[in-house]
């Protein structure tokens, strides 16, 4: 199980900053942003390799389950 930010969301936010800088905004003038929310992601196949079982309650809380 991982608990991290979405790579897609992070890339989009970074692209917004790059776009503003390329359009002439000074990096020092850009506002700081809080990190995007963390998302739990479960990898049941990886957990089963050493014989672990992920409880259904954990799977239900995940934003994404990778099979």
Backbone torsions as a table, in degrees:
resi	resn	phi	psi	omega
1	UNK	NA	135.2	175.4
2	UNK	-116.5	158.3	178.2
3	UNK	-139.2	93.6	-173.9
4	UNK	-148.1	176.1	177.2
5	UNK	-78.9	157.8	178.4
6	UNK	-72.6	124.4	178.3
7	UNK	-60.2	-34.9	179.1
8	UNK	-64.4	-46.3	-179.5
9	UNK	-64.3	-42.3	179.8
10	UNK	-62.9	-41.3	179.2
11	UNK	-63.8	-41.5	178.9
12	UNK	-62.4	-42.8	-178.9
13	UNK	-66.3	-39.5	178.2
14	UNK	-65.3	-39.9	179.2
15	UNK	-62.0	-35.5	177.9
16	UNK	-62.6	-43.5	178.5
17	UNK	-65.0	-43.9	179.3
18	UNK	-61.2	-42.8	179.2
19	UNK	-59.2	-44.8	-179.7
20	UNK	-64.9	-39.8	179.5
21	UNK	-66.6	-42.1	179.3
22	UNK	-66.8	-24.0	177.7
23	UNK	-86.3	1.5	172.6
24	UNK	111.7	-4.6	178.7
25	UNK	-72.1	134.7	177.7
26	UNK	-72.7	136.2	-179.9
27	UNK	-55.3	-34.4	-179.9
28	UNK	-67.0	-21.3	-179.2
29	UNK	-87.2	-9.3	-179.7
30	UNK	-79.5	139.7	179.6
31	UNK	-72.9	149.4	173.7
32	UNK	-77.4	151.6	179.9
33	UNK	-124.9	148.2	174.4
34	UNK	-73.2	152.7	177.9
35	UNK	-62.2	145.5	177.4
36	UNK	-65.8	162.3	-177.9
37	UNK	-61.8	147.8	177.6
38	UNK	-81.8	144.8	-179.0
39	UNK	-122.5	128.6	174.9
40	UNK	-77.0	135.7	178.7
41	UNK	-130.1	129.8	-179.9
42	UNK	-104.8	143.6	177.0
43	UNK	-122.1	80.4	-175.9
44	UNK	-59.8	-37.4	-178.7
45	UNK	-62.7	-41.2	178.6
46	UNK	-67.4	-37.8	-179.7
47	UNK	-68.5	-32.9	-177.8
48	UNK	-73.0	-23.8	-178.1
49	UNK	-55.7	-49.2	177.5
50	UNK	-87.8	8.1	177.4
51	UNK	92.4	16.3	178.9
52	UNK	-84.8	150.4	176.1
53	UNK	-121.2	130.4	178.6
54	UNK	-91.0	122.5	179.8
55	UNK	-62.6	145.0	179.1
56	UNK	-55.3	-32.9	-179.4
57	UNK	-63.8	-33.5	177.6
58	UNK	-72.9	-42.1	179.3
59	UNK	-61.4	-36.0	-179.8
60	UNK	-68.1	-28.7	-178.9
61	UNK	-81.3	-17.0	-176.4
62	UNK	-70.0	141.4	173.8
63	UNK	-74.4	-26.2	-177.0
64	UNK	-148.7	137.6	174.6
65	UNK	-120.3	119.4	-177.9
66	UNK	-97.3	120.2	-179.3
67	UNK	-89.6	NA	NA
